[in-house]
């Protein structure tokens, strides 16, 4: 029973100590990355903005976020330096092309079915009776007043 308390203390303090050390190492790594920024680095900010460093001083960096659009950021706002050569806009375009290709496959599969055959999921109104079959254009002034609650 006498050993239980010291063992419990050690069991709680060791993970906390190791966690603090890991956090310090990560913070030092980020700080050294932010200090080593140079012109031409492609970076991501903490808010998710992609840019290219065009100027840097001790506390701030100027990022070009679009052609001839330069904004000033604190160095601490830089999350990481991107090493990939792929442009995020290219990834978005590629994702859109992949989506369009899958839509074409779905359209082809649907065109193989006869026109009269439609699954219930595509035609939910097929199981319900029509409530109002008269077009709105044929609605009389009295019907409109009644529907709107006017006398």
N, C-alpha and C positions, 0 to 999 in steps of 0.2 A: 504494500500500500504506500510505503514511503517513496518508492521509485516511480509511482504512477504520475505524480505531479510534475517532476522534472522531465520525464519522458513526454508528457503532453505538451509541456512548454517547448521542448526541442522540436516536436512534431509540428507545431504551429509556427515557430520562428524560422526554421530552415527554409520552408517554401517562400515565406515572405522575403527573407534575405536574398534568395536566388532570383525572385521576381524583380526586386529593386535593382539588382545588378544587371539583369537583362534589359530593363527599361533604360538604365544609364547608358549601356552600350548602344542601344538603338538611337537614343537622343544624340550621342556623340557622333554616330555615323551620319545622321541627318544634318547636324551642324557642320560637319566637315564637307558634306556634299554642297550645302548652301554656300560655304565660304569658297569652294573651288569652282563656282559657276564662272563660265567664260563666254564671251561673245560667240554666237553661233550654236550654243547648246539648245536643244529642243527639250522643253520642260513641261511639266504639268503642275498647276497650282493646287492648293488645298481645296479650292472650290471646283476643281475639275476642268479648268480652262487650259487649253493647249496653246503654247506660244514658243517663240524663238527669242533668245536673249540677244538684244541689239546694243545694250549699254548696261554697265553695272558700276555701282560705287559701293561704299562700305555698308550701307543699310538698305539700299533699294536696287532693283533691276528694272530695266525697261524691256518689255516683251512686245514683240510684233505678233499680234493675234490674227491679223488678216493683212492683205497687201496694203501697205502704207497706213496701217492702224497700229499705233504704238501706245501702250499703257504702262504706267509705273506701278510696281508692286514692291512690297517689303520682301527682303530675302527670306524671311521666315515663312512667307506664304508659298514658297516653292516646295512642293511635296517630293518630286523626283525628277531626275534627268532621264529622258527617254532615249534609249539606245537603238530602238527599232527604226528602220528607215521608212516603214509604212506610215502613210499619213492617215490620221483618224477619219478624214473625209473619205479616203479610199475604202476604209473598212465599212463605212456607212453605205457607200455606193455598192460595194460587194454584197452586203446583206440585203439591200433592196433588189439586186439582180437575182439573188438566190430565192427571195420571196416571190418574185415575178415568175421565175422558172417553175416553182412549185405550184403557183396558181395556174400556169399553163397545163401542167400535168393533171390537176383537178378538173380543169375545163375539158380536157380531152376525154377523161374518164366519164364525165357527165354527158358528153356528146355521143358516147357509145350506146347510151340508153335510148330507147324509143321516146319520142316527144310526149306521148301520152302517159308514160310511166314516170311518176315522181314520188320519191319517198315522202312519208308523212312529215318528216322534219323540215323538208323544203316547202311543204304546202300545208301549214297548220290550219288554214281556213277550210280545208276540205271536209273536216269532221264536224265543223260548226255550221248550223243553219244561219243564213244571212238574216241579220236583224232588220236592216233598212235597205230594201232593194231599190227604192226610188232615188234617182240622182238628186243632188242638192239643187241643181239648176231648176228642177221641176217643183221645188218646194214653194208653196204659196206664202203670201204675206202673213196669213192667219197662222199657218204652221210655224213660221219663224217667230212670231210674237208669242205663241204658246210655248215653244221650245225655250225661249229666252225669259219666260215668266212675266211677260208684259200683258196687260189687258187691252 
